[in-house]
Amino acid sequence: MITTPFDAIARRSLALEARLEFLRLLRTPSFAIPALMFPVLFYLLFGVLLARPGASGRAAHYLMATYSVFGVMAPGLFGFGVSVATERDKGLLALRRALPMPPLNYVGGKLAMAMLFAAIIVSMLCIAGAAVGGVRLEAAQWLSLLVLMVFGALPFCALGLLVGSFVNGQAAPAVINLIYLPMALLSGLWFPLNLLPAFIQQLAVLWPAWHLAQLGLAATGQGGEGAMSAHLLYLAVFTVAVGRWAARRLQREP
């Protein structure tokens, strides 16, 4: 395979875009503090401190997997949805089209940012689970959970990109929260779905967070519902379909 100077420049441009996007959001307290701290704090509160005595650590194990999903949703939804909507309002997307950089680097930098945040969040949850939650897993299980969650951020990146292509910067945080919090609840991320009415349990298959949670539970040896290949297929189709819809929307931007 022959590598041209343009390919090398494109790779450096992508790496720089990802680095700057990560640093920008890391230095934004309204994003970084909730995204990094809330999943761990909620896990420690509900999975460790308030777990029923004598539950043999089941709550800590279950909630470590599901709060990992809750954690990786935020960088995709907010990192894409709010920033894309804001950049559309300011006319920065039109400016980026005029720059001598590959068009995909814009999305690629944000994807790398979301996956890096996801890796940090899941690592913090794993440390908390092992240190104070009594979670004991094999090395392969820890690694499987981390890899699943890092790539599991992609469907929420696509969804965030779609939201950012529809709404303006002021409305984006509210719209994202209307998606983020209800989906977490209806996917059984905060507590098992069997505590909710039957019709809500039946609707869970519609939400990408539920499918990712089943993969996370299976990776940690807790037996997620359904075939794992079906969950993977759903997430892949969801990511591609929603991502292409968002891309077509953004291509029509003036």
C-alpha positions as CSV (number, residue, x, y, z in Angstrom):
1,M,0.0,0.0,0.0
2,I,1.4,3.4,-1.1
3,T,1.1,6.2,1.3
4,T,1.0,9.7,-0.2
5,P,2.0,12.9,1.6
6,F,-1.7,13.9,1.5
7,D,-2.6,10.7,3.5
8,A,0.0,11.6,6.2
9,I,-1.3,15.2,6.4
10,A,-4.9,13.9,6.7
11,R,-4.0,11.5,9.5
12,R,-2.2,14.3,11.4
13,S,-5.2,16.6,10.8
14,L,-7.5,14.0,12.3
15,A,-5.3,13.4,15.3
16,L,-5.1,17.2,15.9
17,E,-8.9,17.5,15.5
18,A,-9.5,14.8,18.0
19,R,-7.0,16.2,20.5
20,L,-8.4,19.7,20.3
21,E,-12.0,18.5,20.6
22,F,-11.2,16.4,23.6
23,L,-9.4,19.3,25.3
24,R,-12.2,21.7,24.5
25,L,-14.8,19.5,26.2
26,L,-12.5,18.6,29.0
27,R,-12.1,22.3,29.7
28,T,-15.9,22.9,29.6
29,P,-17.1,22.3,33.2
30,S,-20.7,22.0,32.2
31,F,-19.9,19.0,30.1
32,A,-16.8,17.4,31.7
33,I,-18.0,17.4,35.4
34,P,-21.4,15.7,34.8
35,A,-20.0,13.3,32.1
36,L,-17.1,12.1,34.2
37,M,-18.5,12.3,37.7
38,F,-22.2,11.5,37.7
39,P,-22.0,7.9,36.5
40,V,-19.4,7.1,39.2
41,L,-21.3,9.0,42.0
42,F,-24.6,7.4,41.1
43,Y,-23.0,4.0,41.0
44,L,-21.4,4.5,44.4
45,L,-24.7,5.7,45.8
46,F,-27.2,3.2,44.4
47,G,-24.9,0.3,43.6
48,V,-22.8,0.3,46.8
49,L,-24.1,2.5,49.6
50,L,-27.8,1.8,49.2
51,A,-27.6,-1.8,48.0
52,R,-29.7,-4.1,50.1
53,P,-27.7,-6.0,52.8
54,G,-27.1,-9.6,52.0
55,A,-27.5,-9.0,48.2
56,S,-24.1,-10.7,47.7
57,G,-22.9,-7.8,45.6
58,R,-25.4,-8.4,42.8
59,A,-26.5,-4.8,42.7
60,A,-22.9,-3.7,42.5
61,H,-22.2,-6.1,39.6
62,Y,-25.5,-5.3,37.7
63,L,-25.2,-1.5,38.1
64,M,-21.5,-1.4,37.1
65,A,-22.5,-2.8,33.7
66,T,-25.6,-0.6,33.3
67,Y,-24.1,2.6,34.6
68,S,-21.3,2.0,32.1
69,V,-23.9,2.3,29.4
70,F,-25.4,5.4,31.2
71,G,-21.9,6.9,31.2
72,V,-21.0,6.3,27.6
73,M,-24.3,7.8,26.3
74,A,-23.3,11.3,27.5
75,P,-20.2,12.0,25.4
76,G,-22.0,10.8,22.2
77,L,-25.3,12.6,22.8
78,F,-24.0,15.9,24.3
79,G,-20.6,15.9,22.7
80,F,-22.2,15.7,19.2
81,G,-25.7,17.0,19.7
82,V,-24.9,20.3,21.6
83,S,-21.6,21.1,19.8
84,V,-22.9,20.4,16.3
85,A,-26.0,22.5,16.9
86,T,-24.0,25.3,18.3
87,E,-21.5,25.2,15.4
88,R,-24.4,25.3,13.0
89,D,-25.8,28.4,14.6
90,K,-22.4,30.2,14.4
91,G,-21.8,29.2,10.8
92,L,-18.7,27.2,11.7
93,L,-19.8,24.2,9.5
94,A,-19.7,26.4,6.4
95,L,-16.3,27.7,7.4
96,R,-15.0,24.1,7.9
97,R,-16.1,23.2,4.4
98,A,-13.8,25.9,3.1
99,L,-10.8,24.6,5.0
100,P,-8.3,22.3,3.2
101,M,-9.1,19.2,5.4
102,P,-10.9,16.0,4.7
103,P,-14.6,16.4,5.4
104,L,-14.7,13.2,7.5
105,N,-12.1,14.6,9.9
106,Y,-14.8,16.8,11.5
107,V,-16.9,13.8,12.5
108,G,-13.8,11.6,13.1
109,G,-12.4,14.0,15.6
110,K,-15.7,14.1,17.6
111,L,-15.9,10.3,17.4
112,A,-12.4,9.9,18.8
113,M,-13.3,12.4,21.6
114,A,-16.5,10.5,22.5
115,M,-14.7,7.1,22.6
116,L,-11.9,8.5,24.7
117,F,-14.3,10.0,27.2
118,A,-16.2,6.6,27.2
119,A,-12.9,4.8,28.0
120,I,-12.2,7.1,30.9
121,I,-15.7,6.8,32.3
122,V,-15.9,3.0,32.1
123,S,-12.4,2.7,33.6
124,M,-13.4,4.9,36.6
125,L,-16.5,2.7,37.1
126,C,-14.5,-0.5,36.9
127,I,-12.0,0.9,39.5
128,A,-14.9,1.9,41.8
129,G,-16.6,-1.5,41.4
130,A,-13.4,-3.4,42.1
131,A,-12.3,-1.1,45.0
132,V,-15.5,-0.6,47.0
133,G,-18.2,-2.5,45.2
134,G,-16.8,-6.0,45.6
135,V,-17.0,-6.7,41.9
136,R,-14.7,-9.6,40.9
137,L,-14.3,-10.4,37.3
138,E,-11.7,-12.2,35.1
139,A,-9.3,-10.0,33.2
140,A,-11.0,-11.0,29.9
141,Q,-14.3,-9.8,31.3
142,W,-12.9,-6.4,32.4
143,L,-11.4,-6.0,28.9
144,S,-14.6,-7.1,27.2
145,L,-16.7,-4.6,29.1
146,L,-14.3,-1.8,28.3
147,V,-14.1,-2.6,24.6
148,L,-17.8,-3.0,24.3
149,M,-18.6,0.3,26.0
150,V,-16.0,2.3,24.0
151,F,-17.5,1.1,20.7
152,G,-20.9,1.2,22.2
153,A,-20.7,5.0,22.3
154,L,-21.0,5.1,18.5
155,P,-24.8,4.7,18.3
156,F,-25.2,7.6,20.7
157,C,-22.8,9.7,18.6
158,A,-25.0,9.1,15.6
159,L,-28.1,10.0,17.5
160,G,-26.4,13.1,18.9
161,L,-25.3,14.1,15.4
162,L,-28.9,13.7,14.2
163,V,-30.3,15.9,17.0
164,G,-27.6,18.5,16.3
165,S,-28.6,18.6,12.6
166,F,-32.2,19.4,13.6
167,V,-32.2,21.8,16.5
168,N,-30.4,25.0,17.4
169,G,-27.7,25.5,20.0
170,Q,-30.1,26.8,22.7
171,A,-32.6,24.0,22.3
172,A,-30.1,21.2,22.0
173,P,-29.3,20.6,25.7
174,A,-33.0,20.3,26.6
175,V,-33.8,18.0,23.6
176,I,-30.8,15.8,24.5
177,N,-31.9,15.5,28.1
178,L,-35.4,14.5,26.9
179,I,-33.7,11.7,25.1
180,Y,-30.9,10.8,27.5
181,L,-32.8,10.5,30.8
182,P,-36.0,8.7,29.7
183,M,-34.0,6.3,27.6
184,A,-31.8,5.4,30.6
185,L,-34.8,4.8,32.7
186,L,-36.7,2.8,30.1
187,S,-33.7,0.7,29.3
188,G,-33.2,-0.5,32.9
189,L,-30.0,1.3,33.5
190,W,-30.9,2.6,36.9
191,F,-32.7,-0.5,38.2
192,P,-33.9,-3.8,36.7
193,L,-36.8,-3.5,34.2
194,N,-38.9,-6.0,36.1
195,L,-39.7,-3.3,38.6
196,L,-41.5,-1.3,35.8
197,P,-44.9,-2.1,34.2
198,A,-45.0,-4.9,31.7
199,F,-45.7,-2.7,28.7
200,I,-42.6,-0.6,29.4
201,Q,-40.5,-3.8,29.6
202,Q,-41.8,-4.8,26.1
203,L,-40.8,-1.4,24.7
204,A,-37.2,-1.8,25.9
205,V,-36.1,-3.5,22.7
206,L,-36.6,-0.2,20.9
207,W,-33.8,1.6,22.7
208,P,-30.1,1.2,21.8
209,A,-29.2,1.7,25.5
210,W,-31.1,-1.5,26.4
211,H,-29.2,-3.5,23.7
212,L,-25.9,-2.2,24.9
213,A,-26.8,-3.0,28.5
214,Q,-27.5,-6.6,27.6
215,L,-24.1,-6.9,26.0
216,G,-22.5,-5.4,29.1
217,L,-24.4,-7.7,31.4
218,A,-23.3,-10.7,29.3
219,A,-19.7,-9.6,29.3
220,T,-19.7,-9.4,33.1
221,G,-21.2,-12.9,33.4
222,Q,-24.7,-11.8,34.3
223,G,-26.5,-13.3,31.4
224,G,-28.1,-10.5,29.3
225,E,-31.4,-11.2,27.7
226,G,-31.6,-12.5,24.1
227,A,-28.9,-13.4,21.5
228,M,-25.8,-11.3,21.7
229,S,-25.5,-11.3,17.9
230,A,-29.0,-9.8,17.7
231,H,-28.0,-6.9,20.0
232,L,-24.8,-6.3,18.0
233,L,-26.7,-6.3,14.7
234,Y,-29.3,-3.8,16.1
235,L,-26.6,-1.4,17.3
236,A,-24.7,-1.6,14.0
237,V,-27.9,-1.0,11.9
238,F,-29.0,1.8,14.2
239,T,-25.6,3.5,14.0
240,V,-25.4,3.4,10.2
241,A,-29.0,4.3,9.6
242,V,-29.1,7.3,12.0
243,G,-25.6,8.4,11.0
244,R,-26.5,8.5,7.3
245,W,-29.7,10.4,8.1
246,A,-27.7,12.9,10.0
247,A,-25.1,13.2,7.3
248,R,-27.8,13.9,4.6
249,R,-29.2,16.6,6.9
250,L,-25.9,18.3,7.3
251,Q,-25.0,18.1,3.6
252,R,-28.1,20.3,2.9
253,E,-26.8,23.0,5.3
254,P,-26.0,26.2,3.4
